[in-house]
Amino acid sequence: MWQIAIVLIIYLPLVILTGHYLYRVTLHQKTWLDPILDKVDAVIYKLCGIKQVDMNGKEYVLSLILSNAIMVFIGYFLLRIQSFLFLNPNNISNMEATLSFNTIISFITNTNLQHYSGESGLSYLSQMLVIIFMMFTSAATGYAACMAFCRRLVAKTDTIGNFFIDFVRVITRILMPISIVVAIILVSQGTPQTLSANKTVQTIEGKLQDIALGPVASLESIKHIGTNGGGFNGANSTTPFENPTVLSNIVEMLSMMLLPGACVVAFSLMIAYRKKKTIFGKQGLAIFAAMSILFLLGLVTVYIAEKAGNPIISELGITQELGSMEGKEMRFGVVQSALFTTVTTAFTTGSVNNMHDTLTPLGGLVPLFNMMLNVVFGGKGVGLMNMMMYVLLTIFIACLMIGRSPQFLGKKIEEKEMKLIALCILIHPAIILLFSALAVVTPTGIAGITNPGAHGLSQVLYEFASASANNGSGFEGLADNSTFWNVTTGLAMFFGRYLTIIIQLAIASLLAKKFWHSDSIGTLKTDNTTFTFLLVAIVLMIGALTFLPALALGPITEHLQLYS
Amino acid sequence: MRKLFMNLKQAILITITMFILCGLIYPFAVTALAQGLLHHQANGSLLEINGKAVGSELIGQSFSAPSYFWGRVSAIHYNVYTEDDTVPDKNGQLNYSGVTSGTFNYAPSNPELKKRIEADIKKFLLANPTVKRQDIPADLMTASGSGLDPHISVKAANIQVKRIALASGLSEEEIEKIIEENTEKRTLGIFGENKVNVLMANLTIMKKMDNRQE
């Protein structure tokens, strides 16, 4: 389909350009915004007492966790007292305790799973001071972690980079400027940006209609730029105000694809520039290609499944030329919806422009599987780190098969690293499957399921996959605002985020401290096509081994039932 | 220990600084820019008749009169209600409990989906006796994701022409012309779908009916 191909073609130059910019920001090289932003940063450093000293791996992680913890306390407190504060023109009441817990964890971990509905759950002040604030800081945290990780892979020391400085630079030089531009583009398409209250109008049939307004555009842009995904309104980017036109749809998709892809480009440059200048380093290209293959496989599957429509609707005798339209918007149709669904789960954003619960079984399997793999580009920064775990694993397995000692970028991969890598790769499926098992054996868990049969299990799996992958989209039918669901998904998001980041940075620290060995003829090449396919195969194999039984009971069973 | 204390102090200060920069300065700046540059869009693209807002270009509305186009199925009834809906009915149920968005979230295999669509088809065929079942496009019988979808497919508009002409007193040609005028083509001829904005088309119908009565 042309409209998909064109979007992807526009994406390529954009991502390479942004990757170069990101590279320069990461390594503190000159950029054209420096004259202004150097001053802004200097003021911030001074206000906060930040000194330009390098941190070692442990200090870096500690600073990351400390600052996140403080943000959690402030945010939680605000949600609990929002009704007493200003900028609450629609008279929203305070948020309940377990729901506030879930919401705060959800936004600080860049997940944005929403068990509340924006129109009735948050005041404008909370949308700004809690949600928009955390969208910036959680994205910046993830990216800072990724910077630290990449630096340690190419450096020969563990004492390098400062968390607070990385954190500030990501916000002022990357997230904030792009967000302002995207916000204005979205307003031009029709996204509201106002602080006045919701509007009640009289329709031409003499009835009343409430129209929900608010500072939507300023949230909408960072929601996608920071791969956050939490909507201003309950129905997220399906609502006409969050995503008014096809053009806004494309801008939102490109926004969420931009930085995760750019991370890979920047990483490739960090490796390649050790030798010579290039547009896109070979090692990064091999990883980017592997991610792209997985992405396209998913995209084609969703598209075919949705275009085929729902056989039950066909049985009713009406015409389904447009494909499966339940839960989709007319202005997007099946094509733009299929693309958005794949992008939002591959790039771990979690915003939706159609309701994933209503996707055909195979169409719903793809977003679910994308989140289970959690390496198809992935959210800002952490996606690349997850993929690097698989890269190291692939090197290890391949070297075992051909009898060589595993080595990546001149560093030997040994027992200690491999243990941590294995642990890191296993945490994610463990969280998803164990919590899902818990949900289906407890009455309070089962109470949330709203669709009968195999699809009910898919709802549970999807919720925990989304929580653990820090994605945030949902099979929204799930009645998830209960103590059980608020607490379990809160824990899943928390462990999925921080355990993984801590282990990954520990691995990077271990590698950074090692001696550097130059490549020999015996070293496995990790920057060619063979390696790309090997990587794809390992990712798919591990994904299938862990998740196939659960998928067979959920979406695959539903598919067979629909077509029987 | 001193290092930890330093870190904690920096963490607290950076949180407060970003709290103000990202949570206040940024949204206020975007609001000022948007209100200054794009006033109409920034306030919800409202449509006005004689100075009174009747809806938004971008948000769908539910219509029940036979002389108007009907939109897609909405789980939230497009947030359209009457005064009676805001007080509890005899079962103590509120028919309208405040502005929201969303859909039924019926899985494709859910029997409720089949039941709902079948009931809607019957209702539609009853109101449009000249239409054959196999000519109804699925977008008209399925629920949109937001419950606020302002559009229907061109085909979904065309099959309503006879009913609207009969009820409104306008000719079928006039209605067809209204469809044509309110059809939004694929962006750049490639992106999205061809579609008709229901509220905009109905406003045109209302104006034409008013002119006729005068």
Interface residues (C-beta under 8 A of the other chain):
Chain A: W2 Q3 I6 I44 L47 C48 G49 I50 E59 L62 S63 L66 S67 A69 I70 M71 I74 S117 E119 S120 M128 L129 V130 I132 F133 M135 F136 T137 F164 F167 V168 I171 M176 S179 I180 A183 I184 V187 S188 Q189 G190 T191 P192 Q193 T194 L195 S196 N198 K199 V201 Q202 T203 I204 E205 K207 L208 Q209 D210 I211 A212 L213 P215 A217 S218 L219 N233 G234 A235 T238 T239 P240 F241 P244 T245 V246 L247 N249 I250 G309 N310 I312 I313 L316 G317 I318 T319 Q320 E321 L322 S324 M325 E326 G327 K328 E329 M330 R331 F332 G333 Q336 V352 N353 N354 M355 D357 T358 L359 T360 P361 T450 N451 P452 G453 A454 H455 S458 F475 E476 G477 E558 Q561 L562
Chain B: K3 L4 M6 N7 L8 K9 Q10 A11 I12 L13 I14 T15 T17 M18 F19 L21 C22 G23 L24 Y26 P27 A29 V30 T31 L33 A34 Q35 L37 L38 Q41 A42 N43 G44 S45 L46 I49 K52 A53 V54 G55 S56 E57 L58 I59 G60 Q61 F63 S64 A65 Y68 R72 Y78 N79 V80 Y81 T82 E83 G98 V99 T100 S101 G102 T103 F104 N105 Y106 A107 P108 S109 N110 P111 L113 K114 I117 E118 I121 R133 Q134 D135 I136 P137 A138 D139 M141 T142 A143 S144 G145 S146 G147 L148 D149 P150 H151 I152 S153 K155 E184 R186 T187 I190 F191 G192 E193 K195 N202 L203 M206
